[in-house]
Amino acid sequence: MQLRTHQVKAVDAMRDSFRRGNKRIVLSAPPSMGKTLIACHAMMEAVQKNPSLQVVFFVDRLKLLSQTTATLEKLGCYDYSVLQGDDPRYNPEAKITVASLQTALSRKNLMFHLAFVDECHTLYKGLTGPNGLMRRLSAIHWVGLTATPFAKGMAADGLYEDLIVTTTPRQLMADGWLSPTDYYIGKTADFTGVATKRLSTGGTDYDPEELGKRMMADESLAGDIVKNYIKHSDGLRKRAVCFAPSIAYSKSLVERFNKEIGYEIAVHIDGYMDAERERKLIYQDFEDGHYKIICNSRILNTGWDDPSCEIAIDCFKTKSETVWCQRIGRIWRIAPGKDRAIVLDHAGNLDHFGCFPEDIVPVELDDGDRKFSEKKQIKKEEKELAIHECDQCGGAFTGLRCKCGFELPLGTKVLRDDGSSLVKVTKLSGSAKRRKDLTKEQKQQWYSSLLWYGREHNYKSGWAYHKYKEAMSCFPNGLAQKCKEPSAEVLSWIKSRQIRWSKQKMERN
């Protein structure tokens, strides 16, 4: 099996990083880049060059274990070992071992010289903690693989030392290796008051059970999910994966689909089913076309791929960029007869993140230090200068009254999807156009202007960094840290952001 050009670049980049003295690196691999193939090729190449080498590939679920062993066999490697429970294929003398992370962490005398960690953004304590395997075996070379290297603390205390990015989802779409994607959104629902919980990858997110209860109690929050699937399914021919916050809500969606369409078109799957065999049968029935929609809560976020699946029905509000990107990536793979993928955003995630997931490209690993908080900065800006846009004359004003006499309303009703069709999104806040049309000098002008504005208002340097990302949907890589008095365009953009957040605050109140 021959590697594609971008896969060869990834192997070369890993090799080069090790040559530069790094021992723990992360390869950012978008969906369909073929990270398992890249890793298997690299493992086989390593043991061919050094026959005394022992290599381990760590996975955190059985489905990924099966995928990895199948890839090795496609490459002509059959002399591998499997470390999972009491699997008879385990051979401590084998040059290549595919290991269940849970089983491996329970073994005291596991020996290897090179390790690959699949889905490394999930920082398992036994692997990455203070006394974890990576810390204890500091002389070992490690390669982490993930599409979303955004987890907090991935570079803390030298855990991972280097991030390798050789291609992007947008580039893979342009080259024909990922499906171009259409996005449809409704009005932003209100989830104020829903409890949050801390994530293992850092940060917080909505409590899925609380979120599920809220959406089951008020179906208008997500809009008409069934109606919009029917509209975009090409006569119920397109297959879809539906993401729900809770198991109970996922099951309720299955009931709605089956009842309103008139037959069993949808099926639910979760990790708490009685037997793994039951889940395998559901996967197989979906792949064979017995069901057109598979509903779930979190189990299909990672490690599941069905290239022929064309629609993602997103009913799961999230604050996590990692979770969101992983979720949308499930429908990006190409397949015969599949010309585009479709996202039906019933949760307001696209509006929340303000950019398309294919434009989110990692630039650095989080070192665990306390970072600039845009939310706190926004609150600070609002206290300093509450700017509003006048509905009557179009001017900007502070306080409650415009000079023309217009007064702000005492309150604004929460915007909810009224059940009408979702609207196709072709652009988001002009960021993609700015990024495409501006020269490097003009981009430098933008960044320098933001640095100047931040300095004049005593903001932390992170303010300019994050505002640039908001404006361009990318980070200011390669741009100089120099201040310059802002242009009228940049000042106008900053003012528009202040007005936007002020309006959102009024809507919440």
N, C-alpha and C positions, 0 to 999 in steps of 0.2 A: 504494500500500500504506500503510494507516494505522497509525501507531505506537500501541502499547498505552500505558496510563497510566504504568506504571513505566518504559517506554522514553522517554516524553516527559520525565519527571522526570530521567532520566539526562542527556539532551541539555541541559536547562535547568541542571543542576548543573555540567556541564562548562563551559558558557558563563559561569556565575557565578564559577567558580574562576578562569578567565582574567581576568575583570573585576577580581578581587581581586589581580591582579598575578602569579599563578602562571604559569609557562611550561611546566612539565613535570608532568603530572598522571596519575594512575592511576584508571581506572574498574574497580571490582570488579564483575564481571558473572557471576553464577551461570549454570550451564548452562540453556539455554532462555530466558534473558533476552533473547537476540537481540542480542549485542554487535556482530556484523557488520552487522546491519540498522541499529543505532544509529549506528555509525561511518559507514556509507554515507550515511545520511540527513544526518548532520552535515557530511560532506564536500560533498555536493550543495548544502546550504544555504549553506555558507561561500563556494563559488565563485559562487553566484547573487547573494549580497550584495556580493562583491568579485570582479569578472570577471578582474582581474589576478592573482588568487591561484592558486598551484599547490600541490596537495595530493598526498601520497604515503601509501599504505597498505602497510606492510611485513608480509610473512608469511614463515614459515620452512619451508613445505613446499608442494608443488604442489597438493595436495588443497585446502588453505585458499585458495590463489590462485584455483582454479576456483570455490569457494564464494563468494568475494568478488565476482568478476566477474558471477556469476549473480545475486547480490543487487542489484548495480548495475542490471542489465538489468530486473529485476523492478520497480525503482523508476523505470524509464523513462530511465536513463542509458546510452547506447550509445557516446558519444563519450569513451571512456576509453582509457588507454594501459596496456600490459602490459610490464613490464621483467623478463624472465626469459630468460637465455641469449641466443639470437639470434631470439627471438620477433618476427615481422614486425609485430606490433601496437604495438610501441614507438614513441612519438612524443614527443620531448622538449618539444614545445610544448603538449601536452595539459594540461588543467586538473586532471585526476584520473589518477593512475598507481597501479596495483596492482603492487607490486614484490616479487620474490623477494629476501629479505634477503641471501642469498649473492651474487647477481648485483649488487645495489645497492652492496654494500660494496667491490666491485672497480672501480666507476666513480669516476673522479676528479672529474668536473665535474657531479655530480647537483645540480640546482637545485630547491628547493621552499621553501614558507613555513609549511606546516602538515603534521605527520606523525602517523600512527597506527601503533602497533606492536602487532600481535597476539601473544598469549601472551608478554607482556612480562616475566613472572617468569623466563623463560629469558634471563639477562643475557649476551648475546653480547658477547665482548670487543671486537669491531670496532665495536659499536654503543655500548656503555656503559663500556668500559674507559677508562683515563686519556687515551688519544689517540683514543677512539672518536668516531663521528659525532655523538652527542648532546653530547659535551663540546666538540667543535670548532664545532658550529653552535649556540652557546648562545643566540642570539637567536631561534631557531625555536621555535614552539609545538609541544609533543609531547603525545600522549595514548597512554598504555599501556593495553592491554586484557587482562584476565585474570580467571579465576574464583578464582585462588589467589595473591594478592599477598603471599606469605609468604617469598619468597626473601631471603636474607641480603644486606644492603647495598643494597636498592632505594632507600633514601633517603640513602645515604652521600654525603657531600660535595655535597648538594643535587641528586643525580641526578634523583629524582622528588620534587616538593615537596608534593604534596597527594594524599590518598586519598579517592575518592568512593565511597560505599556508599549506594545508594538503595533497595535491597531485599535480601532474604535468601532462600536456598533454601527455608527453612521457610515464609516468607510466600508464595512462588510456588506451593508445594504447596497451601497453604490457599486460594489464589485460583484453583487449577485449571490453572496453567501448567506445573507439574512433577508427576510421578507420586509419590504417597505410597509409601513404601518399607518393606518388611518385612525384618528382619535375622535370620538364623539362624547360630548359632555352635556350635562344638564345644569341647572342652577345649583349653587353651592348650598348644601344642607348645613344645618346648625347642630354641632355636637358638643356645644358648651355644657360643662358639668359632667361629662363622661369621665370616669376615673381613669387614671393612667397607672402603668406599672413599669418598673425598670427592666430593660432588656439585657440579655447576657452579652450582647455586642456593644453595649454602652448606650446611654441616653434612655429616654422613656417613650412609651407608645400607649395608645388607648388600650384599656383592658378589653380583650376581645369578648368576654362574656357580657360585660356591661354594654358594650357597643351592640352586640347581637340582640340583647333585650330591648334596647332603645329602637332598633330598626324593626323588630318584630311587632312592637307596640304601635309603631307609626309607619305604615308602609309608604307614606308620602315622602319620607326622608330619602329613599332611594329612587323614587319614581316608578314608572311602569316597566319593570325589568323584562317581563315576558313579551310585552308589546314590542319593545325595542330589539329583542333578539329576533323575533319573527320578521321584523322589517329588514334586518341586515343579514339574514341567514340564507338568502337566495332560495326561498321556498322550502325552508327547513332542511336544506342540504348541507349547510356549513356546520362543522363541529365546533363546540365551544367548551371552554373550561370556565367555571364560575367560582369566584373567590368570596367566601363569606367569613365574617369574624368569628362565629361560633358554630359548633356542630348542630345545635338546635336550629339556628337560622338557616344553615345549609340544607337541613332536612325539610324545613318549611318551604324553601325555594323549590326543591324538587317537587313537592306536592303542588305548588302553584303552577309550575311548568306543565306537569302531567295533567292536571285538572283543566287548565285553560286551553291547552293544545289538543287534549282529548285522547291521548294515549301515553304510554310510558316512554317519553323521549329523554328524560333526565334520570340520573342515578347519583346517589350520594356515596362518598367514600371517606373514611377517617382512619386514624391510627389505632383506634380502640376497638376495632372489629375483632370478633372472636378468634379469627385465625388469619394468618398471612395468606393462606390459600384462598380465602374469601376475597381479599383485596386483589390477588392475582387474577381471579376470575372476572372481577369488575374491570380491571385494566384491559383484559383481553376482550371482554364484551364491548367496551368503548372503542378499542382499536378496530374491532371487526364490524363496527357500525350498528350494533344492536341499540346503542344509545347515541344521541347526538350531543348531549350536554352532560358533563361530569362536574358535580358540585362538591366542594370541599371547604375545610377550614384549616389552612396552614400546611397540610400534608403535601400538597403539590407545589408549594412555593419553590422548592429546589429539588434536584435529583430526579425529576420526572420530565420526560420529553416524548412528545408525540408530534412529529413534524407536520402531520396532516391537520392538526388542530388550528383553526383559523381565527377564532374569536376568543378574546378574554373579556368576561363579564365581571367587572371589578365592583364589588359591593362592600369592600373592606377598607374603610378609612384608616390611614396610617400616617404617622409622623416620621417613619423610618425610610430614608432614601434607599437603603439596602434592601429592605423587604419589598418596596415598590418595584425597583428595577428587576429583582429576581422574579417577581410575579409576572411582569409584562414579558420578560424574556422567554417565558414558556411557549409563546406563540410565534417566536421569531424564526424558528427553523424553516428552511425551504422544503418543499415537497412537490411532486408532479401535480400539475393542475392548480397549484396555489400561487396566485400572483401577488396577493397582498394579505397582510394581517389586519385585524380590526380590534380596537379597544373600545368597549362600551363602559365609560367611566360614570358609574352611579354613585361614587363615593366622594367626588370632588378632589381626588388626589392630584390630577393634572393642574388644577387651579392652585392647589396648595403649594406644589413644588415649583410652579412657574416655568417649567421647561419640559421638553420631551425627554423620556428616559434614554433614548439613543444619543442624546447630546451630553449626557453626564459622563465625564471622563475623569478618572482619578489622577491626581497630580502628585500626591504625597501620602504617606501613611501617618496616621494619627499617633503622636508621641505620648498621649495621655495627659499632657498639660492642659490646664484650664484654658479654654478657647474663648474668643470673642463671642458674646451672645447678641445676636441681631435682635431678638425679642426684647431684651433689656434696653438695648440702644434705641429701639423704636419708642418704648415707653418714655425714655429720657427726652427724645426729640419731641414727642407729643406734649410733654410738660413744658418744654422750653418754648415751643412755637406750634400751636394747634392751628394748622392752615386748612381751610375748607374751600371748595369750589362752589361758586354761586350758581344755582340752577336758573336764576333769572337773567343775570347779565354776563355770566361766564367768568367773572373776575375771581381773584383769590382774596380771602379775608381771614382774619383771626377772630376769636370770640364767637358770639352767637348771631351777630347781625352784620350784614354787608352794608356798605355805604349807599347802595341803591335802595335799601329798605327791606331786602329779603332776609327772613329769619329762618334759622335751622328748625326742622320739626323736632318735637319733643322726643320722638322715638321712631324707629323704623322696623317694620315687620320682618321677621326672619324669612329669607328667601328659600323657597323649597321648590323641588321639581313638581310641576303640576300634572305630570303624567303625559305631557306632550312629548314629541319625538326629541331625542338628543340632537344636539347641533354639532356638525363637523368642525373641528378645529384645524385651521390651516397655518396659523401663526400664533405666537405667544409674545405679547408685549414688545414686539419689534426687535427682540434680542438676536434672533437668528439672522435677520436682515442686516443689523448692525455688524454682527460678527463676520458676515459674508462680504459686505460692501466696503468696510473701512480698511484703509491701508495700515501697515504696522505703525507708521508715524501718528496716524489719527487715533489708533488704539492707545498709543503711549500718551497722547494728549488727554484722552479720557481718564486713564489711570492717574496721571500726574494731577489732573484737576481734582479727582476724588481725594488724593493724598493731601492736596492743599486745603480742600474744604474740611477734611477730617482734622487736620492740624489746627485750623482756625477755630474750630468748635471744640477743641480739646478731646476729640474722639481717639480711641485706640487705633493703632495702625490696621488692625483687623477689619475695621469699618470699611475702609477703602477696598480692601481685598474682597470682602463679601459683596459690597455694592457693585464692584466691577463684574463679579460673577452673575449678579442679578441682571445687570444691563446686557451682558454678552452671552450668558449661559455657558461660560467657561472661565477658568481662572487666568490671571494676568501673567502667564508663564513667559519668561524671557523679557519682561518689561522692567525698566529701571525704576528704582525707588527714589524718584525725584519729584518735587512739588512744582506746580505751575498754576498760576491763577486760572480759574475755570472759565471756559467758554460759555456763551449764552445757552448753547444746546445742553451742556452738562448741568448747568444751574436749573434749567427748565425741567430736565429729567428728575433731578433731586426733588424739586418742588412737587412734581407729579406723584412721586413716591410718598411724600408726606401727606398729600391730599388723599391718596388711596388708603393709606393706613388710618387716617382720621375718619374717613367714611366707614371703614370696616369696624372701627371702634364704636361709632354711632349705631351701626346695625346690631352689634352684639349687645348694646345697652337698651 
